Amino acid sequence: MSIQKREKKPGWKELPEGDLIIGGGTASGFKTGDWRSKRPIFLKDKCIHCLTCWVYCPDSAIIVQDGKVIGYDYDHCKGCGICYHECPVKGKAIRMISEKEAKAKNTVIAKAEGPKQP
Amino acid sequence: MDKTNIVARTGNEAMAEAMRQINPDVVAAYPITPATEVVQIFAGYVADGLVKTEFVPVESEHSAMSACIGSAAAGGRTMTGTSSQGLALMAEMLYIAAGLRLPIVMADVNRALSSPINIHCDHSDTMMVKESGWIQIFSENCQEAYDNMLQAIRIAEKAKLPVMVTTDGFIISHGMERLEILSDADAKAFVGEYKPEYYLLNFEKPITVGALDLTDYYFEHKRQQIEAIKDSKQIILDVAGEFGAKFGREYGLFEKYKMDGAEIVIVAMGSTAGTAKVVVDGLRSKGVKAGLVKPRIFRPFPKEELAESLKGMKAIAVMDRSDSMNAQEGPLALEIKAALYDAPAGSCRTVLSYIYGLGGREIKLEDIELVYNDLSEASKGKAKPKVSYLGVRE
């Protein structure tokens, strides 16, 4: 049995005082996608690019390029399903599947190759 | 230095006067006897345009401290005032203010905690939050209350820790005394401007305040806070040194009164120290080697320094205006004893504990004479009770 090497974290003298996190936009560095139990799948052919999902997504995980949805940021999508709920397309342009199912079937994810997320 | 004004002021008026001169950015407060006047008088200064403070009249003390935390995190110089149940209601937020290292300054007027309900002085409210991470400064009289408030701002902002300056309810808060007030220019120059390194309204240097800190970071941040309260001792001394040099009134971690050649000593905080000084003077004129030690700073507790000042005593009495409800004794007595335990061998082991003045029960000269009398007898080897309840009806 191997012992996993511990990540070296800063000591108390190295941290900013008062539980501060210095700098903006630091949430992007915190990958919350692994909490997800349901995964949205982008159905490109059905999408009308109204961007309703982009407006509603609480984690800014809808990736848009040139005014068009191109996929989801699975590092930060928590799988809440708000995008699916709000999608106005008849029959929905988003399908929610369980993470378990997604992993078991090794589902091909239409992950964006668009601009890198911050 | 400009001419000092000598006026007659109550403790509450003195603290409000200090707040006027400090001119904080934000004061958020809720009234409670006997501290109400501090912020009520200050609200008058706001209404009259004498200060540029944003006064936030909140709906509870919990909200008062919450608003203070928001203001201080945003970068504002922030003050408030409260007492007793109000301080108890703030308790949750006091820990947050300290943990976030926000330099809020509070006028805290000591009053008994319910139940039974009572509006008069004892130290149970302030002692209840002694572990909250706030620096605690006790004042013997109006002058000290005023001087401590001005120093507290400097201490808080340098130590990045909140500070409560206490007075004794009614005894100091409503007792009118002679007060030397600094000129506004001197006070303003002494407190200076608050320039926080990081604050929420600085869009050039964005920060996150109060993020979740679990098993992997909480301990490190608490360790920093522990170090900060240790370091604050020197900051308190430095600020007191500057205050003394500029304005002639000397302050330290505690005051030693007639300790040269003393053999029996009382340790007492707040207004009772003033009463004890009168008794010490009387005893000294009769040749009794009595002395007094008055802790000014209860947090951080000046352990080594107090133990050093008590070296060579034959008997020590510690007077607590609250009980720890631990079936032992009061908080000051416990800490003094802990200090003596770690002191070099040969320090005094005859320590008598007195609980007195609960709920504002009067403490008279005769009561304190009785304590010195006990000490005299104890120093000659006579057995005395370890804990006595001074002034209670049996």
Interface residues (C-beta under 8 A of the other chain):
Chain A: K9 P10 G11 W12 K13 L15 P16 E17 G18 D19 L20 I21 I22 G23 G24 G25 T26
Chain B: G99 L100 R101 L102 K160 Y198 K205 P206 I207 T208 V209 G210 A211 D213 D216 Y217 F219 E220 H221 R223 Q224 E227 A228
